[in-house]
């Protein structure tokens, strides 16, 4: 360490204070008391961080209301990240926070006539249908599902109370994988599946903003680019890849019922949409099999919708379940509400009239969650895997595909066009393809 020289004599370096100057004895030459604003700030900081601790002890942990998991208490091993994490944890656990967010929403709409800018980049909804309870937040899959920026709000508010996921537009206008690469991945996967002696059925549930655009506002972020990207992708899927097109059947079923087949304030189709998908898939694999099917209203419950929480609100809509009797007799549906994404659903049964007996392995996302009960009625040898499971357990998922005769791949439109589906990750595609090629069906 160098020293300063003054008058020919070296001076000793001044050591920095080991404590704040306000904590020094009052007779110390460097003592400086805190001024009023510092004291107020310190008191506020202490109250901010202690209030969640006291509330936690008295009332227990708060319930999440924004369709995401609450931030955990940070670890000291996070280094400086401990302090930013502590702030996020304290904010999430402040008592009365939900009421404050709802009040902000009411004031912003009532006084200024516009939704509040709640900030952040919320995770988009991708939950299955769970009746009478708050749907769980989507696990972190390493994708940008639901990602928005300042130009793309998390939710687009349309006409007549319709809400649309902002990621419907963002994903199409800002894909993380180029459209050409996505098409190449799908073409390569189809060639691998068919070369191994299996069938591949690709299903792409259309985004609500694509199939029911009439309720969108006159102006919204992505209006100029999202419809163009969707139109080009549908064309290439049809001419270069091949897929099971559900848009016609969904619109026909909506017309038959006299109302759109998607929820107004949820990003998914209704259970009628799931049944429409199952009917189309069964007919594709075994033409004429649905001639004996009989359906009837079974149960109605209030489903908590997944879009209002993204803008600090809450909401629910009636959801109607239908019975399905493949042979025209007894109802064969089974519900799987609460089934975690990390556990495959194994459907096994005795083949009969109106059922599909092919050995099928299906990879799907949250849209398949609205079809599971009907798949259970119509398919007697099927394994259903969520894309989250496939990403986390790729080798195990590949083994299940290798044991099948038919591979069904369901990817929501925004996840396909935006390259956001875990199934499109090169490492996942490579592992699945290698297992299929190594175990051909004879």
C-alpha positions in Angstrom: 0.0 0.0 0.0 1.4 3.4 -0.9 1.5 6.3 1.6 1.1 10.0 1.1 4.2 12.3 1.7 3.7 15.7 3.2 6.6 17.9 4.3 9.0 15.1 3.7 7.3 12.9 6.2 5.2 9.9 5.3 1.7 9.9 6.8 -0.1 6.8 7.8 -3.0 5.9 5.6 -6.5 6.6 7.0 -8.3 3.4 7.8 -11.9 3.3 6.7 -14.5 3.1 9.5 -15.6 -0.4 10.4 -19.1 0.8 11.4 -21.5 3.5 10.3 -20.5 7.0 11.6 -23.9 7.3 13.3 -23.0 4.3 15.5 -19.8 5.8 16.8 -19.6 7.3 20.4 -20.9 10.8 20.4 -17.5 12.2 21.5 -15.8 10.6 18.5 -14.4 13.2 16.1 -16.1 11.4 13.1 -19.5 10.9 14.8 -22.3 12.1 12.5 -26.0 11.5 13.6 -28.5 10.3 11.1 -30.7 13.0 9.8 -34.5 12.7 9.9 -35.0 11.2 6.4 -32.5 8.5 7.0 -34.2 7.5 10.3 -37.6 7.4 8.6 -36.2 5.3 5.8 -34.6 2.9 8.2 -37.8 2.5 10.2 -39.8 1.9 7.1 -37.3 -0.8 5.9 -37.5 -2.6 9.2 -41.3 -2.5 9.2 -41.4 -3.7 5.6 -39.3 -6.7 6.2 -40.7 -7.6 9.7 -44.4 -7.3 8.8 -44.4 -10.4 6.6 -42.6 -12.3 9.4 -45.1 -11.3 12.0 -48.0 -12.0 9.6 -46.6 -15.4 8.8 -46.5 -16.3 12.4 -50.0 -15.1 13.2 -51.9 -16.0 10.0 -49.8 -18.5 8.2 -48.6 -18.2 4.5 -50.7 -16.1 2.2 -52.5 -17.7 -0.8 -51.1 -17.0 -4.2 -53.5 -15.0 -6.4 -51.5 -14.1 -9.5 -51.3 -17.5 -11.1 -47.7 -18.0 -10.0 -45.8 -19.4 -7.1 -44.9 -17.0 -4.3 -41.2 -16.2 -4.0 -39.4 -18.4 -1.5 -37.3 -16.9 1.3 -33.8 -16.4 -0.3 -30.7 -18.4 0.7 -27.6 -16.8 2.1 -25.7 -18.8 -0.5 -27.2 -16.6 -3.2 -24.7 -13.9 -2.4 -25.9 -10.4 -3.3 -29.0 -12.1 -4.8 -30.1 -12.6 -1.2 -31.0 -9.0 -0.9 -33.0 -8.7 -4.1 -34.7 -12.1 -3.3 -35.5 -10.8 0.2 -37.4 -7.8 -1.3 -39.4 -10.1 -3.6 -40.2 -12.4 -0.7 -41.3 -9.6 1.5 -43.5 -8.0 -1.2 -45.3 -11.3 -1.9 -45.9 -11.9 1.8 -47.2 -8.5 2.8 -50.6 -8.8 4.4 -53.4 -7.2 2.4 -51.4 -7.2 -0.8 -54.2 -8.8 -2.8 -56.7 -6.1 -1.6 -54.1 -3.4 -2.6 -53.7 -4.9 -6.1 -57.5 -5.1 -6.5 -57.9 -1.5 -5.3 -55.2 -0.3 -7.8 -57.1 -2.0 -10.6 -60.4 -0.4 -9.5 -58.9 3.1 -9.2 -57.1 2.9 -12.5 -60.2 1.8 -14.4 -62.6 4.0 -12.5 -60.6 7.2 -12.5 -58.3 6.9 -15.6 -60.4 4.5 -17.7 -57.5 2.1 -18.3 -56.1 -1.1 -16.8 -53.3 -0.6 -14.3 -49.6 -1.1 -15.2 -48.8 -3.8 -12.7 -45.3 -4.3 -14.0 -43.2 -7.4 -14.3 -43.3 -10.1 -16.9 -45.8 -12.6 -15.6 -45.7 -16.2 -16.5 -48.5 -17.1 -18.9 -51.1 -19.5 -17.9 -50.8 -23.1 -18.9 -52.7 -25.0 -16.2 -55.1 -27.8 -16.5 -58.8 -27.6 -15.5 -59.1 -28.0 -11.7 -62.6 -27.4 -10.4 -63.3 -25.3 -7.2 -59.8 -24.4 -6.4 -57.0 -22.1 -7.5 -55.2 -23.6 -10.5 -51.5 -24.2 -9.8 -48.9 -21.9 -11.5 -47.0 -23.3 -14.4 -43.7 -24.9 -13.4 -40.6 -23.2 -14.8 -39.8 -25.0 -18.0 -36.9 -22.9 -19.2 -39.1 -21.4 -22.0 -40.5 -17.9 -22.3 -44.1 -19.1 -22.0 -46.1 -16.0 -21.3 -43.2 -13.6 -21.8 -44.1 -10.1 -22.7 -42.4 -6.7 -22.8 -43.5 -3.1 -22.3 -45.1 -3.1 -25.8 -47.0 -6.4 -25.2 -49.2 -6.5 -22.2 -49.8 -9.8 -20.4 -53.5 -9.6 -21.2 -55.3 -8.0 -24.1 -58.8 -6.8 -23.1 -61.3 -7.3 -25.9 -65.0 -6.7 -26.5 -67.9 -8.0 -24.4 -65.6 -9.1 -21.5 -63.3 -11.2 -23.6 -59.7 -11.5 -22.5 -56.8 -12.7 -24.6 -53.3 -13.8 -23.5 -50.7 -11.3 -24.6 -48.3 -14.0 -25.4 -50.6 -15.1 -28.3 -49.3 -12.1 -30.1 -45.9 -11.7 -28.6 -44.8 -15.3 -29.4 -45.8 -14.9 -33.1 -44.1 -11.6 -33.5 -41.0 -12.5 -31.4 -40.3 -16.2 -31.9 -37.3 -17.6 -30.0 -36.9 -20.2 -32.7 -37.3 -19.1 -36.4 -40.4 -20.5 -38.1 -38.2 -22.3 -40.7 -36.3 -24.1 -37.9 -39.6 -25.2 -36.3 -40.8 -26.6 -39.6 -37.5 -28.4 -40.2 -37.7 -29.9 -36.6 -41.3 -31.2 -37.3 -40.4 -32.6 -40.7 -37.4 -34.4 -39.3 -39.4 -35.8 -36.4 -42.1 -37.1 -38.8 -39.6 -38.8 -41.0 -38.0 -40.5 -37.9 -41.3 -41.7 -36.6 -42.5 -43.0 -39.9 -39.1 -44.6 -40.7 -39.4 -46.5 -37.4 -42.7 -48.1 -38.5 -45.0 -45.8 -36.5 -47.6 -43.1 -37.2 -47.3 -39.5 -36.2 -50.3 -37.3 -35.6 -49.6 -33.6 -35.0 -52.4 -31.6 -33.3 -52.2 -27.8 -33.0 -54.9 -26.2 -30.9 -55.5 -22.7 -32.3 -55.0 -19.7 -30.1 -58.2 -18.0 -29.1 -57.0 -14.8 -30.7 -56.6 -16.7 -34.0 -59.8 -18.7 -34.1 -62.1 -16.0 -32.5 -60.5 -12.7 -33.4 -63.9 -10.9 -33.7 -63.7 -10.0 -30.0 -60.3 -8.4 -30.1 -60.0 -4.6 -29.7 -59.6 -2.4 -32.7 -56.0 -1.8 -31.8 -53.5 -4.1 -29.9 -49.8 -4.9 -29.8 -49.0 -7.4 -32.6 -52.0 -6.7 -34.7 -49.8 -6.2 -37.8 -47.5 -9.2 -37.4 -49.3 -11.9 -35.4 -52.0 -12.8 -37.9 -49.5 -12.9 -40.7 -47.2 -15.3 -38.8 -50.1 -17.5 -38.0 -51.4 -17.7 -41.6 -47.9 -18.6 -42.9 -47.4 -21.3 -40.3 -50.8 -22.9 -41.0 -49.9 -23.0 -44.7 -46.5 -24.6 -44.1 -48.0 -27.1 -41.6 -50.5 -28.1 -44.3 -48.1 -28.3 -47.3 -44.9 -29.4 -45.7 -45.5 -31.2 -42.4 -49.1 -32.6 -42.2 -51.3 -32.2 -39.2 -54.8 -32.8 -37.9 -56.6 -29.5 -38.5 -59.1 -28.8 -35.7 -60.1 -25.3 -36.8 -63.1 -26.4 -38.9 -64.5 -28.9 -36.3 -64.1 -26.3 -33.5 -65.9 -23.7 -35.4 -68.6 -26.2 -36.4 -69.1 -27.2 -32.8 -69.3 -23.6 -31.8 -72.0 -22.9 -34.3 -73.9 -26.0 -33.2 -73.8 -24.8 -29.6 -74.5 -21.2 -30.5 -71.5 -19.9 -28.7 -67.6 -19.9 -29.1 -66.0 -23.1 -27.8 -63.3 -21.2 -25.8 -63.7 -19.5 -22.4 -64.1 -15.7 -22.5 -61.6 -15.1 -19.7 -59.3 -18.1 -20.0 -56.8 -18.9 -22.6 -58.0 -22.4 -23.2 -60.8 -24.1 -25.0 -63.7 -25.5 -23.0 -64.2 -29.2 -22.3 -66.3 -29.3 -25.5 -63.1 -28.3 -27.3 -61.3 -31.2 -25.7 -64.0 -33.6 -26.8 -63.9 -32.2 -30.3 -60.1 -33.0 -30.4 -60.7 -36.5 -29.1 -63.4 -37.2 -31.7 -61.2 -35.9 -34.5 -58.2 -38.0 -33.3 -60.3 -41.2 -33.0 -61.7 -40.8 -36.5 -58.2 -40.1 -37.9 -56.9 -43.4 -36.4 -60.0 -45.5 -36.9 -62.5 -44.0 -39.4 -66.1 -44.5 -38.4 -65.3 -45.4 -34.8 -67.4 -42.5 -33.4 -70.6 -43.5 -35.1 -71.7 -45.3 -31.9 -70.7 -42.5 -29.5 -73.3 -40.9 -27.3 -72.7 -37.8 -25.2 -74.9 -36.0 -22.7 -74.5 -33.1 -20.1 -72.8 -34.6 -17.0 -71.7 -31.9 -14.5 -71.2 -28.1 -14.4 -68.8 -26.3 -12.0 -67.2 -22.9 -11.7 -63.7 -22.9 -13.2 -61.3 -20.3 -12.0 -60.2 -18.5 -15.1 -56.4 -18.0 -15.7 -56.3 -14.6 -17.4 -57.8 -12.2 -14.8 -55.0 -12.9 -12.2 -52.4 -11.6 -14.7 -54.0 -8.2 -14.4 -54.6 -8.3 -10.7 -58.2 -9.5 -10.8 -60.0 -12.8 -10.3 -62.8 -14.5 -12.2 -64.6 -17.7 -12.9 -66.8 -19.2 -15.6 -69.2 -22.1 -15.8 -67.5 -25.2 -17.2 -69.6 -28.1 -18.4 -68.5 -31.7 -18.5 -70.1 -34.2 -20.8 -70.5 -38.0 -20.5 -69.1 -40.2 -23.3 -70.4 -43.6 -23.9 -68.4 -45.0 -26.8 -70.7 -48.0 -27.4 -73.8 -45.9 -26.8 -74.4 -47.4 -23.4 -72.6 -46.5 -20.1 -70.5 -43.4 -19.5 -66.8 -44.3 -19.6 -65.2 -40.9 -18.8 -62.8 -40.5 -15.9 -61.6 -37.2 -14.5 -57.9 -36.5 -13.7 -58.3 -33.1 -11.9 -55.2 -32.3 -9.9 -53.0 -34.7 -11.8 -49.5 -33.2 -11.7 -47.8 -32.5 -15.0 -44.8 -34.6 -13.9 -46.7 -37.9 -13.8 -47.9 -39.6 -17.0 -51.4 -40.8 -17.3 -51.7 -44.5 -18.2 -55.0 -45.5 -19.8 -55.6 -49.2 -20.1 -58.8 -51.0 -20.8 -60.6 -53.7 -22.8 -61.2 -52.9 -26.5 -64.8 -52.7 -27.5 -67.3 -51.0 -29.7 -66.5 -47.4 -30.2 -63.0 -47.6 -28.8 -59.5 -47.2 -30.3 -57.2 -50.1 -29.4 -54.0 -48.8 -31.0 -51.0 -48.5 -28.7 -50.7 -44.7 -28.5 -48.2 -42.5 -26.7 -49.3 -38.8 -26.6 -47.3 -35.7 -25.6 -49.5 -32.7 -24.9 -49.7 -29.5 -23.0 -52.5 -27.8 -21.0 -55.0 -28.1 -23.8 -54.9 -31.9 -23.5 -55.9 -31.4 -19.8 -59.4 -30.6 -21.1 -59.5 -33.8 -23.1 -58.1 -36.4 -20.7 -61.5 -37.6 -19.5 -62.7 -38.3 -23.0 -59.4 -39.9 -24.0 -59.9 -42.3 -21.0 -63.3 -43.2 -22.4 -62.3 -43.8 -26.0 -58.7 -45.2 -25.9 -57.8 -48.5 -24.3 -54.0 -48.4 -24.6 -52.7 -44.9 -24.3 -50.0 -43.1 -22.3 -50.4 -39.3 -22.0 -47.3 -37.2 -21.1 -47.2 -33.5 -20.4 -44.5 -31.6 -22.2 -43.0 -30.6 -18.9 -42.6 -34.3 -18.0 -40.9 -34.9 -21.3 -38.5 -32.1 -20.8 -37.6 -33.2 -17.3 -37.5 -36.9 -18.0 -36.7 -37.1 -21.7 -35.1 -40.6 -21.6 -38.1 -42.1 -19.8 -40.5 -40.3 -22.2 -38.5 -41.6 -25.2 -38.8 -45.1 -23.9 -42.6 -44.8 -23.7 -42.7 -43.5 -27.3 -40.5 -46.5 -28.3 -43.2 -48.8 -26.9 -46.0 -47.3 -29.0 -47.4 -47.8 -32.5 -48.8 -44.3 -32.8 -47.1 -41.0 -31.6 -49.5 -38.1 -31.0 -47.9 -34.7 -30.5 -50.2 -31.8 -29.3 -48.6 -28.3 -29.2 -50.6 -25.1 -28.7 -50.4 -22.7 -31.6 -48.5 -19.9 -29.7 -46.0 -22.5 -28.4 -45.4 -23.9 -31.8 -45.1 -20.7 -33.8 -43.0 -19.0 -31.0 -40.8 -22.0 -30.6 -41.7 -22.0 -26.9 -42.7 -25.7 -26.5 -40.1 -27.8 -24.6 -40.7 -30.5 -27.2 -39.0 -28.3 -29.8 -35.7 -28.1 -27.9 -33.0 -29.7 -30.0 -31.8 -31.9 -27.2 -35.3 -33.3 -26.6 -36.0 -33.9 -30.3 -32.6 -35.6 -30.6 -33.2 -38.0 -27.7 -36.7 -38.9 -28.8 -35.6 -39.5 -32.4 -32.7 -41.7 -31.4 -34.9 -43.9 -29.2 -37.5 -44.3 -31.9 -34.9 -45.1 -34.6 -33.2 -47.7 -32.2 -36.5 -49.5 -31.6 -38.4 -49.9 -34.9 -41.8 -51.5 -34.9 -42.2 -54.5 -37.1 
